[in-house]
């Protein structure tokens, strides 16, 4: 039973950290959704507006997905239920597709803006912007993979061992 207490405490700490992260991400995505609406209103260029719409839909989806993030509702479930929750959290963190609308929308918006200077200068600006958004997207993916490897997978393994060793526990 001594092994159960530290695992339960660790699970609660990780759940609290994930809940805090989800609240921060939801706030940021909500603000960015409002910013995308402002971009749609302020910039009358067709491609830029299309990019704004893609971002609005994407940020709305991200907020919805964070609000529906699995695992926050069952703090006192059995270890089998907690194992299922951790598995859903791993699946959620591995899903990077919900960030793609930001990537596509931001680049459409930027490329739809009229450039100053020559066509070549505008192409270079577009390329640099594409590179920057690619780096941001990659950093997001790496952060999620780090979260999975360092926190969620070890917790899942501990829960799995606990469920297999003592199925009647808790």
N, C-alpha and C positions, 0 to 999 in steps of 0.2 A: 504494500500500500504506500510505502514511502516514495516509490517511483511515480505514483499517480499524482501526488500533490505538486511536485515541480512541473510535471507535464501540464497539469491544469492551469497553473500559474503562467507558464510559458504560452499556452494557448490563449489565455485571456490577454496577455501583453501583446501578442501578435494581432489578435482581433482588435484591440484598442488602437494599435498602430495603423492597421489597415483602415479602420473606420476614420481615423484622423486624416489619413492620406486621401481617402475617398471624399471626405468633406472639403478638403483643400482643392482637390481636382475638380469637384463639382462647382465650387465657387469660381475657379479660374475659367472653366469651360462656359459657365453662365455669363461671365463678364465678356469673354471672347465672342459668344453668340450675339450679345448686344452690340459689340464692336462691329461684327460682320453686318448686322442690320444697319448700323450707321454708315458703313462703307457702301452698302447697297444704295442707300438714300443719297449719299454725297457724291458718288461717282457715276455719271450717266453713260459710261462706256459699256457696250453690250457684253464683251468678254469679261470685263471686270464685274459686271452685275451677275453674270453666270457663275463666276467664281465665288461671289458673295453668297449666292443662293446655295451653292454646294457647301460652303462653310457653315451657313446657318443650319442646314439640315444635318451636317456632320456634328456640329457642336451640340445641337439638340439631342441627337442620338447618343453622344457621349454622356451628356447629363443624365439622360434616361437610363443608360447602361450603368452608370455609377450609382444611381439611386436604387437600381434593382440588383446591385451587386450581391452575390450570394453570401450567406453565412452570418449576417448581422443579427438575425432574428432568433437564433437558437443557442444562446449562451449556456443553457443548462441541459442540453440534450445528452443522450448517451454517447459513449465514445464512438460507436458506429456512426451515429448521426454527425458527430464532429468530424469524423474521417471523411464522410461524404461532403461536408461543407468545405473542408480543406481541399479536396479534389476539385470542387467547383471553383474555388478561388484560384487554384493553379490554372485551370482551364481559362478563367477570365483574364488572368494576368498574361497568359500566352497569346491571347487574341489581340493582335495589333491592327487588325483590319479596321477597327473603329477609328483609328487615327488617319487612315488614308484620305477621307474627305477633307481634312484640314490640309494635308499635303497637296492634294489636287486643287482644292479651292483657292488656297493661297497663291499657288503658281498661276492658275487661270486669272485671278484678280491682278496679279503683278504684270503678267504678260499682256493683259488687256489695257493697261495704262499706256497713254501715249508717252513716248520717250523724248528726251531732249537730245539733240545731237543727231548723229548719223544712225543709219539702220544698224551698222556694225556695233556702234556703242550701245544701242538698245539691246541687241542680241547678247553682248557681253554682260550687261546688267541682268538680263533674264537668266543667263547661265549662272552667274554668281548667286542670284537669289535661289535658283534651283539647288545649287550646292549647299547653301545655308539651310534650306528647309530639309534637305536630305540628311544633313548632319543632325539636325534637331530630331528628326524621325528616328534615326539610328540610335541616338542617345536615349530616347524613350524606350525603344526596344531593348537596349542593353540594361537599362534600369529595371525593367520588368523581369528580364532573365535573371538578374542578380537577386531580385526579391524571391523569385521561385527557387533558385539554387541554394541560397544561403538561409532562407527562413521557412518557406513553405514545404519544400521537399523533405528536409530533416524532420519537421513536425509531422508530416504525413507518414514518414517511416516509423516514427515513435508511436504514433496512434495505431498504425497497422500492426506493429509488434504487440502493443497492448491488447488490441482486439483479438489477435490470434492466441496470445498466451492466456488471457483470462476473459473469455466471452461473457461471463456473468458479472464482470466488474461494472459498477455504477448502475 
